[in-house]
Amino acid sequence: MAQGYTVRGAALPSESDRNVAHLGSRVRIDRFDITDRDACRRYLAKAKPDYLFHLAAFASVGKSFSMGEETIRVNTLGSYHLFDALRDKSWLKKLVYVSSSDVYGPVKSKDLPLRPDTPIHPVSPYAQSKAAAELIARAYIARHGLPIVIVRSFNHTGPRQGPDFVIPAFSQKIVAAERSRGKATIKVGNLTARRDLSDVRDIVRGYRLLAERGQVGGLYHLCSGKAHSISRLLNMLLALSDKTINVQQDKSLYRTIDIPVLRGSFDITQQEIGWKPEIGLKTTLADTLNFWRRRAD
């Protein structure tokens, strides 16, 4: 139970439940694949959620360049299956569709901070798949009255995020360096990109508030309103370690296309649902690094 709700989630049949095992019976995890239309329909007809948070996705921007078809299949076709399975379900109070700030693509300094009405220019298959699913969501709102709220989440991190993402990747490498003998070097990719980074616990609180208070058809941001260079984030993590660790840039780790800067405004979100970020960046980074230390023990 959380905030008075019974919580259940869905994962792929083969997906590990390691990250939620500590929750025990407090959260029920069911198994199905949203790209399987019939399985999607069966699950939703059985579960009948009051509020549904649609985060199922191929979530790696970097890997989406080499796995574009899979990205579109999961993120766009899967979303279509989900929306279509819910179009006549009167028991659904709200569906929160989680899109991404990556849909904005490369932006100019004069366009910052980004607002929900800023034009989008998605450049990665991941961003394109998310933007396409937003359009499908809007069609289902207009044609079928599906109670969807769309949120563009900016970068967020915290304990239990996988190492396909930058902060846990750095943290995992730092922990390995701490446990090594002698001098330690970690290899990193592009450090110049600047990202609006929030704590995942703030973001999850935002999802709940959007379900409870968000306007159907509304488009919201969840973000910190600040942009930090990847190099600054890495240096903050390194400062949390007693080990002297050298950093070596490896161009093979660079993305095919990398957006130079993303920084959003959460003004509308704060005005309409009363949300703002509460957890500081230092706390987020320390908690994430300590999580990877515990996992390595």
FILUM-477524 format. One record per residue: x, y, z of N, C-alpha, C, O in turn. Coordinates in steps of 0.2 Angstrom, whole numbers, plus 2048, in hexadecimal, padded with zeros to 3 digits. Layout:
// FILUM-477524
XYZXYZXYZXYZ;...
This chain:
// FILUM-477524
8047FA800800800800804806800809807804;80380B7FC8068127FC8018177FB7FD8177F6;80181C7FF7FC8227FE7F581F7FE7F18227FB;7F48198017ED8168017EB8127FB7E68107FA;7F08117F77EF80D7F07F28067F17F78057F4;7EE8027EE7F17FB7EC7F57FC7E67F27FE7E1;7FB7FA7E68007FB7E08017F47DD8037EF7E0;8017F47D68037EE7D38067F17CC8057F67CA;80B7ED7CA80E7EF7C480F7E97BF80D7E37C0;8127EA7B98127E57B48197E57B181D7EB7B1;81C7E07B08237DF7AD8237DA7A881E7D67A7;8287D97A48287D479E8297CD7A282C7CD7A7;8277C879E8277C17A182E7C07A382F7BC7A8;8337C27A083A7C07A183E7C57A58447C47A7;83B7CB7A783E7D07AB83F7CF7B283B7CC7B5;8457D07B48477CF7BB8437D47C08417D97BE;8417D17C683E7D57CB8427D77D08407D87D6;8497D77CF84E7D87D484D7DF7D884D7E07DE;84B7E47D484A7EB7D68447EC7DB8447F17DE;83F7E77DA8397E87DE8387E27E38337E27E7;83D7DE7E383D7D87E883C7DA7EF8397D77F3;83F7E07F183F7E27F88387E47FA8377E5800;8347E67F582D7E87F78287E27F98237E37FC;82A7DC7F88267D67FA81F7D67F781E7D87F1;81B7D57FC8147D57FA8107DC7F980A7DC7F8;8147E17FA8117E87FA80F7EA7F380B7EE7F2;8137E77EE8117E87E78117E27E38157DD7E4;80C7E17E080B7DB7DC80D7DD7D580C7E27D1;8127D87D28147D97CB8117D37C78127CD7C8;80E7D57C280B7D17BD8107D17B78147D57B6;80F7CC7B28137CB7AC80F7CB7A680B7C77A5;8117D07A280E7D079B8127D57978167D9799;8117D57908157D978B8107DD78880B7DB784;8117E478880C7E878580C7E877D8077EB77A;8117E577A8117E477380C7DE77180B7DD76B;80A7DA7768057D57757FE7D87767FC7D877C;7FB7D97717F47DD7727EF7D97767EC7DC77A;7EF7D27757EA7CE7797EC7CE7807E87CE784;7F27CD7817F57CC7887F47D378C7F27D3792;7F47D87887F37DF78B7EC7E078D7EA7E2793;7E77DE7897E07DE78A7DE7DA7907DA7DC794;7E17D47907DF7CF7957E17D279C7DE7D17A1;7E77D479C7EA7D77A37E67DD7A57E47DD7AB;7E47E27A17E17E77A37DA7E67A57D77E97AA;7D77E17A27D07DF7A47CF7DC7AA7CB7DC7AE;7D57D97AC7D57D57B37D77DA7B87D57DA7BE;7DC7DE7B77DF7E37BC7DA7E87BE7DA7EA7C3;7D77EB7B97D37F17B97D57F67BE7D27F87C3;7DB7F97BC7DE7FF7C07DA8057C07D78077BB;7D98087C67D680F7C67DB8147C37D98187BF;7E18137C47E68187C17EC8137BE7EE80F7C1;7EE8157B87F38117B57F98167B37F781B7B0;7FF8147B48058187B38088147AD80B80F7AE;8088177A780B8137A18138167A181481B79E;8178117A381E8127A382280D79F82880D79D;81E80879C82180279982480579282180878E;82B80479282E80778C83580378B838801790;83780478583E80378384180A78584180E781;84580A78A84781078D84E81378C84F81978E;85280F78885981278785981678185881377B;85B81C78285B82177C86181E77886181E772;86781D77B86D81B77786C81477386E81476D;86980F77686880977386280A76E862805769;85E80F76E85880F76985B81076285880F75D;86181376186481575B86580E75786580E751;86780975B8698027578637FE7588637F8755;85E80075C8587FB75D8527FF75B84D7FF75F;85280375684C807754845804754840806756;8457FE75083F7FB74F83C7F87558367F9757;8407F575A83E7F376083B7F97648367F8768;83F7FE76483D80476883680676683180876A;83580775F82E80975D82980475F823806760;82A7FE75E8267F875F8237F876781D7F8768;8287F976B8267F977282380077481D800777;82680577382480C77581E80F772819812775;81D80E76B81781076781280B76680C80D768;81380676480E80076380C7FE7698067FD76A;8107FD76E80E7FB7758098007788047FE77B;80B80677780680B77A7FF80B7777FA80C77A;7FF80A7707F980A76C7F580476F7EF805770;7F87FE7707F47F87737F17FA77A7EC7F877B;7F57FD77E7F37FF7847ED8047847E8803787;7EE8097807E880E7807E280B77D7DC80C77F;7E38077787DD8047747D97FF7797D37FE779;7DD7FC77D7DA7F77827D67FA7877D27F778B;7D78017887D480578E7CE80978B7CB80D78F;7CD80A7857C980F7827C280F7857BE814785;7BF8097877B88097897B88067907B3804792;7BD8077947BD80579B7BB80B7A07C080F7A1;7B580A7A27B38107A67B68107AD7B68157B1;7B980B7AF7BC80A7B67C380E7B67C580F7BC;7C68107B17CC8137B17CB81B7B27C781E7AF;7CE81D7B87CD8247BA7D38297B67D182E7B4;7D98267B57DE82A7B27E38257B07E58217B3;7E68277AA7EC8247A77F28297A77F182E7A3;7F78287AA7FD82D7A980282A7A48058257A6;80282D79F80782B79980D82E79A80E83579A;81382B79C81982E79D81D82E796820829794;81E83479482283578E82983879082B836796;82C83C78C83383D78E83584478C833847786;83A84778F83C84E78D84084D787842852783;84284778584684677F843848779846849773;83C84877983884A77383A85177183985376B;83D85577583E85C77384485C76E84586176A;84985776F84F85776A85385D76C853860771;85885F76785D86476885986B76985486C764;85A86F76E85787576F85C87B76F86187A771;85988176E85E88776E85D88A775858889779;86288D77886289077E85C89577F85A895785;85A89877A85489D77B84E89977D84989C77F;84E89277B84888F77C84788C783842888785;84C88D78784D88A78E84A88F79384B895792;84788D79884588679A83F88379583B887793;83F87D79383A87A78F83487A793833878799;82E87C78F82887B79282387678D825875788;81E87479081A86F78C81887178581786D781;81887878481687A77D81C87C77981B87E773;82287A77B82887B777827875771826870772;82887776B82887376582D86D76683286E769;82B86776483086176583385F75F830860759;83985C75F83D85A75A84185475C84785475C;83D84E75C84084875F84684675A844845754;84C84475C85184275785383A758855837754;85283775E85383075F84D82C75E84782E75F;84E82675C84882175C84482176283E821762;84782176884482276E83F82876F839827770;84282E76D83E83476E83883476883383676A;83A83176383583175D82F82C75F82982D75E;83182676382C82276582782576A82182376B;82A82976F82682C77482283177181C832773;82483576C82083A76981A83776681583A766;81C83276281682F75E81182C76380B82D762;81382976980E82776E80A82D77180482C773;80D83277280983877480483A76F7FE83B771;80583A76980083B7647FA8367647F4838763;7FC8307657F782A7667F382C76C7ED82B76C;7F682D7717F282F7777ED8357767E8834779;7EF83A7737EB83F7727E583D76D7DF84076E;7E68397697E18367647DC8327697D6833767;7DE82F76D7D982B7727D682F7777D082E779;7D98357797D583977D7D083D7797CA83D77B;7D183F7737CC84276F7C783D76C7C183F76C;7C883776A7C38337677BF82F76C7BA82D76B;7C382D7717C08287767BF82B77D7BD827782;7C183177E7C18347857C583078A7C4830790;7CB82D7887CF82978C7D282F7917D583378F;7D282E7987D483379C7DC83279D7DF8307A2;7DF8357987E78357987EA83C79A7E7841798;7EF83B79E7F38417A07FA83F79D7FC83A79E;7FD84479980484379780984779B80884D79C;80E84379C8148477A081A84579C81C84079B;81E84B79B82584A79982984A79E82B8507A1;82C8457A08318447A68388467A383A84379E;83B84A7A784284C7A58478467A98448427AC;84D8477A78518417AA8508417B28508467B5;85083B7B485083A7BB8548337BD85582F7B9;8568337C385A82D7C585982C7CD8558307D0;85C8277CF85C8257D685D81E7D785F81A7D3;85D81B7DE85E8147DF85A8107DB8548117DA;85D80A7D885A8057D58598067CD8578027C9;85B80C7CB85B80D7C38618097C08668097C3;8608067BB8648027B886A8057B586A80B7B3;8708027B38768057B18768077AA87B8097A7;8708067A687080979F86F8117A087081479A;86E8137A686E81B7A687481E7AA87781A7AD;8758247A987B8277AA87D8277B18838257B3;8798297B687B8297BD87C8227C08818217C3;87881D7BF87A8177C28808147BE8838107C1;8818157B88878137B488D8167B78928127B9;88D81C7B989381F7BC89481C7C389981A7C5;88E81B7C788E8197CD8918127CD8958107D2;88F80D7C98918077C98998067C789D8027CA;89B80B7C38A280B7C18A680E7C78AC80B7C8;8A48127CB8A78157D08A88107D68AD80F7D9;8A380C7D78A38077DC8A88017DA8AC7FF7DE;8A87FF7D48AD7FB7D18B47FD7D28B97FA7D4;8B58047D18BC8077D28BD8077D98C38067DB;8B98087DE8BA8087E58BC8017E78C08017EC;8BA7FC7E48BC7F57E68C27F37E38C47ED7E4;8C57F77DE8CB7F47DB8D17F67DF8D17FB7E3;8D67F37DD8DD7F47E08E17F97DC8E07F97D6;8E47FD7DF8E88027DC8E48087D88DF8097DA;8E780A7D38E48107CF8DE80D7CC8DE8087C9;8D98127CB8D38107C88D18157C28D281B7C4;8CF8137BD8CC8177B78C68157B58C480F7B4;8C181A7B48BB8187B18BA81B7AA8BC8217A9;8B78187A68B681B79F8AF81D79E8AA81A7A1;8AE82379B8A882779B8A78297948AB82A790;8A082B79289F82E78C89F83578C8A383978F;89A83878889A84078889884378E893841791;89C84879189B84B79789885279689785579B;89785479089585B78F88E85C78F88C862791;88A85778E88385878E88085A79588385879A;87B85E79487886179B87185E79B86D85F796;86F85C7A18698597A286585B7A886885D7AD;85F85C7A885A85D7AD8598577B18558537AF;85C8567B785C8507BB8588507C18598557C5;85384C7C284F84C7C88508457CC8538407C9;84E8457D284E83E7D684783A7D484283D7D4;8488347D38438307D183D8307D683782F7D4;83F8317DC8398317E18358377E182F8377E2;83883D7DF8348427DD82F8417D782A8437D7;83283E7D282F83D7CC8298387CD8238397CA;82A8337D182482E7D281F8327D68198317D5;8218367DB81B83A7DE81883E7D981283F7DA;81B8417D48188457CF8138417CB80D8437CA;81583B7CA8108367C680A8357CA8048367C7;80A8347D08048337D48008397D47FA8397D4;80383F7D57FF8457D67FC8477CF7F684A7CE;7FF8457C97FC8467C37F68417C27F18437BF;7F683B7C57F18377C47EB83A7C87E58397C6;7EC83D7CE7E783F7D27E48467D07DE8477D1;7E984A7CD7E78517CC7E88547C57E58597C3;7EB8507C17ED8527BA7E68537B67E284F7B7;7E68577B17E18587AD7E18547A77E68537A4;7DC8507A57DC84C79F7DD8507997DB855798;7E284D7957E58517907EA8567917ED85978D;7EC8577987F185B79A7F88587987F9852798;7FD85D79780485B79680885F79B80886579C;80C85B79F80F85D7A481785B7A48198577A0;81B85F7A882285E7A882385B7B082085E7B4;8288567B082B8557B78328567B68358527B2;83585B7B983C85C7B883E8607BE83B8627C3;8458627BE8488667C484886D7C28498717C7;84886F7BC8498767BA8508787B985187E7B8;8558737BA85C8757BA85F8707B585E86A7B5;8658727B286886E7AD87086D7B08738727B2;8728677B18798667B387D8627AE87A85E7AA;8838647AD8878607A88888597AB8898587B1;8898557A688B84E7A889284E7AC89384A7B1;8968527AA89D8527AD89C8557B589F8527B9;8978597B689685B7BD8938567C18958557C7;88E8527BE88B84D7C28908477C38908457C9;8958467BF89A8417C089F8437C58A083F7CA;8A184A7C58A584C7CA8A284C7D18A584B7D6;89B84D7D289884D7D88988467DB8998457E1;8978417D689783A7D889E8387DB89F8357E0;8A383A7D78AA8397D98AC83C7DF8B08397E3;8A98427E18AB8457E78A88417ED8AA8427F3;8A383C7EC8A08387F18A48327F38A382E7F7;8AA8317EF8AE82B7F08B582D7F38B88337F1;8B88297F78BE82A7FA8C48287F58CA8297F6;8C28247F08C78217EB8C98277E68C482A7E4;8CF8277E48D182B7DF8D08287D88D38227D7;8CC82A7D48C98277CE8CB82B7C88C88317C8;8CE8297C38CF82D7BD8CA82C7B88C68267B8;8C88317B48C38307AF8C68317A88CA8357A7;8C482C7A48C682C79D8C082C7988BC828799;8C08317948BA83178F8BB82C7898C182B787;8B68297888B68237838B182577D8AB82577F;8B38277778AE8297728AA8247708A482576D;8AB81D7718A781876F8A181877489C814772;8A181B77989B81C77E89782277C89182377F;89982677789482B77588E82977188F82476E;88982D77288382B76E88382E767887832766;88082A76388082D75C87E83475B881838757;87883675F87683D75F87583E76687183A76A;87784376987684577087484C77087785176E;86E84D77486B85477587085877A87185577F;87285E77887786177C874863783877863788;86E86678386B86878986386778A860868785;86186578F85A86579185986879885C86679D;85486D79885287079E84B87279E849875799;84786F7A38408717A283D8757A78418777AC;8378777A783387B7AB82D8777AE82A8747AA;82D8777B58278737B88228787BB81E8767BF;82287E7B881D8837BB8168817BA8128817BF;81487E7B480D87C7B380B8767B88068767BB;8108727B880F86C7BD80E86E7C480986C7C8;8128737C68118757CD80B8797CE8078787D3;80987D7C98028817CA7FC87C7CA7F887E7CE;7FC8777C67F68737C57F686D7CA7F086C7CC;7FB86A7CC7FB8647D17FF8657D77FF8617DB;80286B7D880686C7DE80C8697DF80F8677E4;80F8667D98168637D981C8677D881C86C7D4;8218667DC8288687DA82D8647DD82B8607E2;8338647DA83885F7DD83A8617E483A8677E6;83B85C7E883D85D7EF84485A7F184785C7F6;8468557EE84C8517EF8528547EC8528557E6;8578567EF85D85A7EC8628557E986284F7EA;8658587E486A8547DF86F8507E387084A7E2;8728537E887784F7EC8748497F08788447F0;86E84A7F286B8447F586A83E7F086B8397F2;8678407EA86683C7E586C8387E386C8327E3;87283B7E28788387E087B8347E587D82E7E4;87B8367EB87D8327F187982C7F287C8267F3;87382C7F286F8267F38708217ED87081B7EE;8718247E787281F7E187881C7E28798167E1;87E8207E388481D7E48848177EA8878127E9;8818197EF8818147F587D80E7F387E8097F6;87880F7EF8748097ED8788047E98787FE7EB;87D8077E58818027E18877FF7E58897FA7E4;8898037EB88D8007EF88A7FA7F388D7F57F4;8847FB7F58817F57F98807EF7F48807EA7F6;87E7F17EE87D7EB7E98837E87E78837E27E6;8897EB7E888F7E87E78927E47ED8977E07EC;88F7E57F28927E17F88907DA7F88917D67FD;
